[in-house]
């Protein structure tokens, strides 16, 4: 599609080194901002998610464990998701 309404990414930087992953997410964020494109990405790297997202949803055993802004994802919320 040339003019999508939504971008879905499933672990788009899974096997990349941290520097390249951040560059790719910077590009994705720029496209999101410039095109006002709804962007939904599945990622397990919490620090990248916190840096580049406007909303984080955390699931545990298929149930909602967290839904909020990146700055709200504190240690308590992290532990609810990952049970550490």
ROPAVEX-225169 format. One record per atom (N, C-alpha, C, O): residue number from 0; chain; residue in one letter; atom name; x, y, z. Coordinates in Angstrom, 1 decimal. Example, Ala and Ser with C-alpha at 12.3 -4.5 7.8 and 13.67 -1.06 7.14 Angstrom:
// residues 2
(rec 0, A, A, N, (13.2, -5.7, 7.8))
(rec 0, A, A, CA, (12.3, -4.5, 7.8))
(rec 0, A, A, C, (13.2, -3.3, 7.8))
(rec 0, A, A, O, (14.2, -3.3, 8.5))
(rec 1, A, S, N, (12.8, -2.2, 7.1))
(rec 1, A, S, CA, (13.7, -1.1, 7.1))
(rec 1, A, S, C, (12.9, 0.0, 7.9))
(rec 1, A, S, O, (13.4, 1.1, 8.0))
***
This chain:
// residues 84
(rec 0, A, X, N, (0.8, -1.2, 0.0))
(rec 0, A, X, CA, (0.0, 0.0, 0.0))
(rec 0, A, X, C, (0.9, 1.2, 0.0))
(rec 0, A, X, O, (1.9, 1.3, 0.7))
(rec 1, A, X, N, (0.5, 2.2, -0.7))
(rec 1, A, X, CA, (1.2, 3.5, -0.8))
(rec 1, A, X, C, (0.7, 4.5, 0.2))
(rec 1, A, X, O, (1.5, 5.4, 0.6))
(rec 2, A, X, N, (-0.5, 4.4, 0.6))
(rec 2, A, X, CA, (-1.1, 5.4, 1.6))
(rec 2, A, X, C, (-1.8, 4.6, 2.7))
(rec 2, A, X, O, (-3.1, 4.8, 2.8))
(rec 3, A, X, N, (-1.1, 3.9, 3.5))
(rec 3, A, X, CA, (-1.8, 3.1, 4.5))
(rec 3, A, X, C, (-2.4, 4.0, 5.6))
(rec 3, A, X, O, (-1.9, 5.1, 5.9))
(rec 4, A, X, N, (-3.4, 3.5, 6.3))
(rec 4, A, X, CA, (-4.0, 4.2, 7.4))
(rec 4, A, X, C, (-3.4, 3.7, 8.7))
(rec 4, A, X, O, (-3.5, 4.4, 9.7))
(rec 5, A, X, N, (-2.8, 2.6, 8.7))
(rec 5, A, X, CA, (-2.2, 2.0, 9.9))
(rec 5, A, X, C, (-0.9, 1.2, 9.6))
(rec 5, A, X, O, (-0.8, 0.6, 8.5))
(rec 6, A, X, N, (0.0, 1.2, 10.5))
(rec 6, A, X, CA, (1.2, 0.4, 10.4))
(rec 6, A, X, C, (1.3, -0.6, 11.5))
(rec 6, A, X, O, (1.2, -0.2, 12.7))
(rec 7, A, X, N, (1.4, -1.8, 11.2))
(rec 7, A, X, CA, (1.5, -2.9, 12.2))
(rec 7, A, X, C, (2.9, -3.5, 12.1))
(rec 7, A, X, O, (3.4, -3.9, 11.0))
(rec 8, A, X, N, (3.6, -3.5, 13.2))
(rec 8, A, X, CA, (5.0, -4.0, 13.2))
(rec 8, A, X, C, (5.1, -5.1, 14.3))
(rec 8, A, X, O, (4.8, -4.9, 15.5))
(rec 9, A, X, N, (5.6, -6.3, 13.9))
(rec 9, A, X, CA, (5.8, -7.4, 14.8))
(rec 9, A, X, C, (7.3, -7.6, 15.0))
(rec 9, A, X, O, (7.9, -8.1, 14.2))
(rec 10, A, X, N, (7.8, -7.1, 16.2))
(rec 10, A, X, CA, (9.2, -7.1, 16.5))
(rec 10, A, X, C, (10.1, -6.7, 15.3))
(rec 10, A, X, O, (10.9, -7.4, 14.8))
(rec 11, A, X, N, (9.9, -5.4, 14.8))
(rec 11, A, X, CA, (10.5, -5.0, 13.6))
(rec 11, A, X, C, (12.1, -4.8, 13.7))
(rec 11, A, X, O, (12.8, -4.7, 12.7))
(rec 12, A, X, N, (12.6, -4.9, 15.0))
(rec 12, A, X, CA, (14.0, -4.7, 15.1))
(rec 12, A, X, C, (14.6, -5.9, 16.0))
(rec 12, A, X, O, (15.7, -5.8, 16.6))
(rec 13, A, X, N, (13.9, -7.0, 15.9))
(rec 13, A, X, CA, (14.3, -8.2, 16.8))
(rec 13, A, X, C, (15.7, -8.6, 16.8))
(rec 13, A, X, O, (16.3, -8.9, 17.8))
(rec 14, A, X, N, (16.3, -8.7, 15.6))
(rec 14, A, X, CA, (17.7, -9.2, 15.5))
(rec 14, A, X, C, (18.7, -8.2, 15.2))
(rec 14, A, X, O, (19.8, -8.5, 14.7))
(rec 15, A, X, N, (18.4, -6.9, 15.4))
(rec 15, A, X, CA, (19.3, -5.8, 15.1))
(rec 15, A, X, C, (20.1, -5.4, 16.4))
(rec 15, A, X, O, (19.6, -5.5, 17.5))
(rec 16, A, X, N, (21.3, -4.8, 16.1))
(rec 16, A, X, CA, (22.1, -4.3, 17.2))
(rec 16, A, X, C, (21.3, -3.1, 17.8))
(rec 16, A, X, O, (20.5, -2.4, 17.1))
(rec 17, A, X, N, (21.6, -2.7, 19.0))
(rec 17, A, X, CA, (20.9, -1.6, 19.7))
(rec 17, A, X, C, (20.9, -0.3, 18.9))
(rec 17, A, X, O, (19.9, 0.5, 18.8))
(rec 18, A, X, N, (22.1, 0.1, 18.3))
(rec 18, A, X, CA, (22.2, 1.3, 17.6))
(rec 18, A, X, C, (21.3, 1.3, 16.4))
(rec 18, A, X, O, (20.6, 2.3, 16.1))
(rec 19, A, X, N, (21.3, 0.3, 15.6))
(rec 19, A, X, CA, (20.5, 0.2, 14.4))
(rec 19, A, X, C, (19.0, 0.1, 14.8))
(rec 19, A, X, O, (18.2, 0.8, 14.1))
(rec 20, A, X, N, (18.7, -0.6, 15.9))
(rec 20, A, X, CA, (17.3, -0.6, 16.3))
(rec 20, A, X, C, (16.8, 0.8, 16.7))
(rec 20, A, X, O, (15.6, 1.1, 16.3))
(rec 21, A, X, N, (17.6, 1.6, 17.3))
(rec 21, A, X, CA, (17.1, 2.9, 17.7))
(rec 21, A, X, C, (17.0, 3.8, 16.4))
(rec 21, A, X, O, (16.1, 4.6, 16.3))
(rec 22, A, X, N, (17.9, 3.6, 15.4))
(rec 22, A, X, CA, (17.7, 4.3, 14.2))
(rec 22, A, X, C, (16.4, 4.0, 13.5))
(rec 22, A, X, O, (15.7, 4.9, 13.0))
(rec 23, A, X, N, (16.1, 2.7, 13.4))
(rec 23, A, X, CA, (14.9, 2.2, 12.8))
(rec 23, A, X, C, (13.7, 2.8, 13.5))
(rec 23, A, X, O, (12.7, 3.3, 12.8))
(rec 24, A, X, N, (13.7, 2.8, 14.8))
(rec 24, A, X, CA, (12.6, 3.3, 15.6))
(rec 24, A, X, C, (12.4, 4.8, 15.4))
(rec 24, A, X, O, (11.4, 5.4, 15.4))
(rec 25, A, X, N, (13.6, 5.5, 15.2))
(rec 25, A, X, CA, (13.5, 6.9, 14.9))
(rec 25, A, X, C, (12.8, 7.2, 13.6))
(rec 25, A, X, O, (12.1, 8.2, 13.5))
(rec 26, A, X, N, (13.1, 6.4, 12.6))
(rec 26, A, X, CA, (12.5, 6.5, 11.3))
(rec 26, A, X, C, (11.0, 6.2, 11.4))
(rec 26, A, X, O, (10.2, 7.0, 10.9))
(rec 27, A, X, N, (10.6, 5.2, 12.1))
(rec 27, A, X, CA, (9.2, 4.8, 12.3))
(rec 27, A, X, C, (8.5, 5.9, 13.0))
(rec 27, A, X, O, (7.4, 6.3, 12.6))
(rec 28, A, X, N, (9.1, 6.5, 14.0))
(rec 28, A, X, CA, (8.5, 7.6, 14.7))
(rec 28, A, X, C, (8.3, 8.9, 13.8))
(rec 28, A, X, O, (7.3, 9.5, 13.9))
(rec 29, A, X, N, (9.3, 9.1, 13.0))
(rec 29, A, X, CA, (9.2, 10.3, 12.1))
(rec 29, A, X, C, (8.1, 10.1, 11.1))
(rec 29, A, X, O, (7.3, 11.0, 10.8))
(rec 30, A, X, N, (7.9, 8.9, 10.5))
(rec 30, A, X, CA, (6.8, 8.6, 9.6))
(rec 30, A, X, C, (5.5, 8.7, 10.3))
(rec 30, A, X, O, (4.6, 9.3, 9.8))
(rec 31, A, X, N, (5.4, 8.2, 11.5))
(rec 31, A, X, CA, (4.2, 8.3, 12.3))
(rec 31, A, X, C, (3.8, 9.7, 12.5))
(rec 31, A, X, O, (2.6, 10.1, 12.3))
(rec 32, A, X, N, (4.8, 10.6, 12.9))
(rec 32, A, X, CA, (4.5, 12.0, 13.1))
(rec 32, A, X, C, (4.1, 12.7, 11.9))
(rec 32, A, X, O, (3.2, 13.5, 11.8))
(rec 33, A, X, N, (4.9, 12.5, 10.8))
(rec 33, A, X, CA, (4.7, 13.3, 9.5))
(rec 33, A, X, C, (3.4, 12.9, 8.8))
(rec 33, A, X, O, (2.7, 13.7, 8.3))
(rec 34, A, X, N, (3.1, 11.6, 8.9))
(rec 34, A, X, CA, (1.9, 11.1, 8.1))
(rec 34, A, X, C, (0.7, 11.0, 9.0))
(rec 34, A, X, O, (-0.4, 10.6, 8.5))
(rec 35, A, X, N, (0.8, 11.3, 10.3))
(rec 35, A, X, CA, (-0.3, 11.1, 11.3))
(rec 35, A, X, C, (-0.8, 9.6, 11.2))
(rec 35, A, X, O, (-2.0, 9.4, 11.1))
(rec 36, A, X, N, (0.1, 8.7, 11.1))
(rec 36, A, X, CA, (-0.2, 7.3, 10.8))
(rec 36, A, X, C, (-0.3, 6.5, 12.1))
(rec 36, A, X, O, (0.6, 6.5, 13.0))
(rec 37, A, X, N, (-1.4, 5.9, 12.3))
(rec 37, A, X, CA, (-1.6, 5.0, 13.5))
(rec 37, A, X, C, (-0.5, 3.9, 13.4))
(rec 37, A, X, O, (-0.4, 3.2, 12.4))
(rec 38, A, X, N, (0.2, 3.7, 14.5))
(rec 38, A, X, CA, (1.4, 2.8, 14.5))
(rec 38, A, X, C, (1.3, 1.9, 15.7))
(rec 38, A, X, O, (1.3, 2.4, 16.8))
(rec 39, A, X, N, (1.1, 0.6, 15.4))
(rec 39, A, X, CA, (1.1, -0.4, 16.5))
(rec 39, A, X, C, (2.2, -1.3, 16.4))
(rec 39, A, X, O, (2.4, -2.0, 15.3))
(rec 40, A, X, N, (3.0, -1.4, 17.4))
(rec 40, A, X, CA, (4.2, -2.3, 17.3))
(rec 40, A, X, C, (4.3, -3.2, 18.5))
(rec 40, A, X, O, (4.1, -2.7, 19.7))
(rec 41, A, X, N, (4.6, -4.4, 18.3))
(rec 41, A, X, CA, (4.8, -5.4, 19.3))
(rec 41, A, X, C, (6.3, -5.5, 19.5))
(rec 41, A, X, O, (7.1, -5.8, 18.6))
(rec 42, A, X, N, (6.8, -5.2, 20.7))
(rec 42, A, X, CA, (8.2, -5.2, 21.0))
(rec 42, A, X, C, (8.4, -5.6, 22.5))
(rec 42, A, X, O, (7.6, -5.3, 23.3))
(rec 43, A, X, N, (9.5, -6.3, 22.8))
(rec 43, A, X, CA, (9.7, -6.8, 24.1))
(rec 43, A, X, C, (10.8, -5.9, 24.8))
(rec 43, A, X, O, (11.1, -6.1, 26.0))
(rec 44, A, X, N, (11.4, -5.0, 24.0))
(rec 44, A, X, CA, (12.5, -4.1, 24.6))
(rec 44, A, X, C, (11.8, -2.9, 25.2))
(rec 44, A, X, O, (11.4, -2.0, 24.5))
(rec 45, A, X, N, (11.6, -3.0, 26.5))
(rec 45, A, X, CA, (10.9, -2.0, 27.3))
(rec 45, A, X, C, (11.5, -0.6, 27.1))
(rec 45, A, X, O, (10.8, 0.4, 27.0))
(rec 46, A, X, N, (12.8, -0.5, 27.1))
(rec 46, A, X, CA, (13.5, 0.8, 27.1))
(rec 46, A, X, C, (13.2, 1.5, 25.7))
(rec 46, A, X, O, (13.0, 2.7, 25.7))
(rec 47, A, X, N, (13.3, 0.7, 24.6))
(rec 47, A, X, CA, (13.0, 1.3, 23.3))
(rec 47, A, X, C, (11.5, 1.7, 23.3))
(rec 47, A, X, O, (11.2, 2.8, 22.8))
(rec 48, A, X, N, (10.6, 0.9, 23.8))
(rec 48, A, X, CA, (9.2, 1.2, 23.8))
(rec 48, A, X, C, (9.0, 2.5, 24.6))
(rec 48, A, X, O, (8.2, 3.4, 24.2))
(rec 49, A, X, N, (9.6, 2.7, 25.7))
(rec 49, A, X, CA, (9.5, 3.9, 26.6))
(rec 49, A, X, C, (10.0, 5.1, 25.8))
(rec 49, A, X, O, (9.5, 6.2, 26.0))
(rec 50, A, X, N, (11.1, 4.9, 25.1))
(rec 50, A, X, CA, (11.7, 6.1, 24.4))
(rec 50, A, X, C, (10.9, 6.6, 23.2))
(rec 50, A, X, O, (10.8, 7.8, 22.9))
(rec 51, A, X, N, (10.3, 5.6, 22.4))
(rec 51, A, X, CA, (9.7, 6.0, 21.2))
(rec 51, A, X, C, (8.2, 6.0, 21.1))
(rec 51, A, X, O, (7.6, 6.4, 20.1))
(rec 52, A, X, N, (7.5, 5.5, 22.1))
(rec 52, A, X, CA, (6.0, 5.4, 22.1))
(rec 52, A, X, C, (5.3, 6.5, 22.8))
(rec 52, A, X, O, (5.9, 7.3, 23.6))
(rec 53, A, X, N, (4.1, 6.6, 22.5))
(rec 53, A, X, CA, (3.2, 7.6, 23.2))
(rec 53, A, X, C, (2.2, 6.8, 24.2))
(rec 53, A, X, O, (1.6, 7.4, 25.1))
(rec 54, A, X, N, (2.1, 5.5, 23.9))
(rec 54, A, X, CA, (1.3, 4.7, 24.8))
(rec 54, A, X, C, (1.9, 3.3, 24.8))
(rec 54, A, X, O, (2.3, 2.8, 23.8))
(rec 55, A, X, N, (1.8, 2.6, 26.0))
(rec 55, A, X, CA, (2.3, 1.3, 26.1))
(rec 55, A, X, C, (1.2, 0.4, 26.7))
(rec 55, A, X, O, (0.6, 0.8, 27.6))
(rec 56, A, X, N, (1.0, -0.7, 26.1))
(rec 56, A, X, CA, (0.1, -1.7, 26.6))
(rec 56, A, X, C, (0.9, -3.0, 26.9))
(rec 56, A, X, O, (1.6, -3.5, 26.1))
(rec 57, A, X, N, (0.8, -3.4, 28.2))
(rec 57, A, X, CA, (1.5, -4.6, 28.6))
(rec 57, A, X, C, (0.5, -5.7, 28.9))
(rec 57, A, X, O, (-0.5, -5.5, 29.6))
(rec 58, A, X, N, (0.8, -6.9, 28.4))
(rec 58, A, X, CA, (-0.1, -8.0, 28.6))
(rec 58, A, X, C, (0.6, -9.1, 29.4))
(rec 58, A, X, O, (1.8, -9.3, 29.3))
(rec 59, A, X, N, (-0.1, -9.7, 30.3))
(rec 59, A, X, CA, (0.4, -10.9, 31.0))
(rec 59, A, X, C, (-0.6, -12.0, 30.9))
(rec 59, A, X, O, (-1.8, -11.8, 31.4))
(rec 60, A, X, N, (-0.2, -13.1, 30.4))
(rec 60, A, X, CA, (-1.1, -14.3, 30.2))
(rec 60, A, X, C, (-2.4, -13.9, 29.5))
(rec 60, A, X, O, (-3.5, -14.4, 29.8))
(rec 61, A, X, N, (-2.2, -13.0, 28.5))
(rec 61, A, X, CA, (-3.3, -12.7, 27.6))
(rec 61, A, X, C, (-4.3, -11.6, 28.2))
(rec 61, A, X, O, (-5.3, -11.3, 27.6))
(rec 62, A, X, N, (-3.9, -11.1, 29.4))
(rec 62, A, X, CA, (-4.8, -10.1, 30.0))
(rec 62, A, X, C, (-4.0, -8.8, 30.2))
(rec 62, A, X, O, (-2.8, -8.8, 30.3))
(rec 63, A, X, N, (-4.8, -7.7, 30.2))
(rec 63, A, X, CA, (-4.2, -6.4, 30.3))
(rec 63, A, X, C, (-3.6, -6.2, 31.7))
(rec 63, A, X, O, (-4.2, -6.3, 32.7))
(rec 64, A, X, N, (-2.3, -5.9, 31.7))
(rec 64, A, X, CA, (-1.6, -5.7, 32.9))
(rec 64, A, X, C, (-1.1, -4.2, 33.1))
(rec 64, A, X, O, (-0.9, -3.7, 34.2))
(rec 65, A, X, N, (-1.1, -3.5, 31.9))
(rec 65, A, X, CA, (-0.7, -2.1, 32.0))
(rec 65, A, X, C, (-1.2, -1.4, 30.7))
(rec 65, A, X, O, (-1.1, -2.0, 29.6))
(rec 66, A, X, N, (-1.7, -0.2, 30.8))
(rec 66, A, X, CA, (-2.1, 0.6, 29.7))
(rec 66, A, X, C, (-1.9, 2.1, 30.1))
(rec 66, A, X, O, (-2.6, 2.6, 30.9))
(rec 67, A, X, N, (-0.9, 2.7, 29.5))
(rec 67, A, X, CA, (-0.6, 4.1, 29.9))
(rec 67, A, X, C, (0.5, 4.7, 29.1))
(rec 67, A, X, O, (1.1, 4.1, 28.2))
(rec 68, A, X, N, (0.9, 5.9, 29.5))
(rec 68, A, X, CA, (2.0, 6.6, 28.9))
(rec 68, A, X, C, (3.3, 6.0, 29.3))
(rec 68, A, X, O, (3.4, 5.4, 30.4))
(rec 69, A, X, N, (4.4, 6.2, 28.5))
(rec 69, A, X, CA, (5.7, 5.6, 28.8))
(rec 69, A, X, C, (6.2, 6.0, 30.2))
(rec 69, A, X, O, (6.8, 5.2, 30.9))
(rec 70, A, X, N, (6.0, 7.2, 30.6))
(rec 70, A, X, CA, (6.5, 7.7, 31.9))
(rec 70, A, X, C, (5.8, 7.1, 33.0))
(rec 70, A, X, O, (6.3, 7.1, 34.2))
(rec 71, A, X, N, (4.6, 6.5, 32.8))
(rec 71, A, X, CA, (3.9, 5.8, 33.9))
(rec 71, A, X, C, (4.3, 4.4, 34.1))
(rec 71, A, X, O, (3.9, 3.7, 35.1))
(rec 72, A, X, N, (5.1, 3.9, 33.2))
(rec 72, A, X, CA, (5.6, 2.5, 33.3))
(rec 72, A, X, C, (6.8, 2.4, 34.3))
(rec 72, A, X, O, (8.0, 2.4, 33.8))
(rec 73, A, X, N, (6.5, 2.4, 35.5))
(rec 73, A, X, CA, (7.5, 2.4, 36.6))
(rec 73, A, X, C, (7.8, 1.0, 37.0))
(rec 73, A, X, O, (7.3, 0.0, 36.4))
(rec 74, A, X, N, (8.6, 0.8, 38.0))
(rec 74, A, X, CA, (9.0, -0.5, 38.4))
(rec 74, A, X, C, (7.8, -1.4, 38.9))
(rec 74, A, X, O, (7.7, -2.6, 38.6))
(rec 75, A, X, N, (6.8, -0.8, 39.5))
(rec 75, A, X, CA, (5.6, -1.5, 40.0))
(rec 75, A, X, C, (4.9, -2.0, 38.8))
(rec 75, A, X, O, (4.4, -3.2, 38.8))
(rec 76, A, X, N, (4.6, -1.2, 37.8))
(rec 76, A, X, CA, (3.9, -1.6, 36.6))
(rec 76, A, X, C, (4.7, -2.6, 35.8))
(rec 76, A, X, O, (4.1, -3.6, 35.4))
(rec 77, A, X, N, (6.0, -2.5, 35.7))
(rec 77, A, X, CA, (6.9, -3.4, 35.1))
(rec 77, A, X, C, (6.7, -4.8, 35.7))
(rec 77, A, X, O, (6.6, -5.8, 35.0))
(rec 78, A, X, N, (6.8, -4.8, 37.1))
(rec 78, A, X, CA, (6.6, -6.1, 37.8))
(rec 78, A, X, C, (5.3, -6.7, 37.6))
(rec 78, A, X, O, (5.2, -8.0, 37.6))
(rec 79, A, X, N, (4.2, -5.9, 37.4))
(rec 79, A, X, CA, (2.9, -6.5, 37.1))
(rec 79, A, X, C, (2.9, -7.2, 35.8))
(rec 79, A, X, O, (2.2, -8.3, 35.6))
(rec 80, A, X, N, (3.6, -6.7, 34.8))
(rec 80, A, X, CA, (3.7, -7.3, 33.5))
(rec 80, A, X, C, (4.6, -8.6, 33.5))
(rec 80, A, X, O, (4.2, -9.6, 33.1))
(rec 81, A, X, N, (5.8, -8.4, 34.1))
(rec 81, A, X, CA, (6.8, -9.5, 34.0))
(rec 81, A, X, C, (6.9, -10.3, 35.2))
(rec 81, A, X, O, (7.7, -11.3, 35.3))
(rec 82, A, X, N, (6.2, -10.0, 36.3))
(rec 82, A, X, CA, (6.2, -10.8, 37.5))
(rec 82, A, X, C, (7.5, -11.1, 38.1))
(rec 82, A, X, O, (7.9, -12.3, 38.3))
(rec 83, A, X, N, (8.4, -10.1, 38.2))
(rec 83, A, X, CA, (9.7, -10.3, 38.6))
(rec 83, A, X, C, (9.9, -9.8, 40.1))
(rec 83, A, X, O, (10.9, -9.9, 40.7))
***
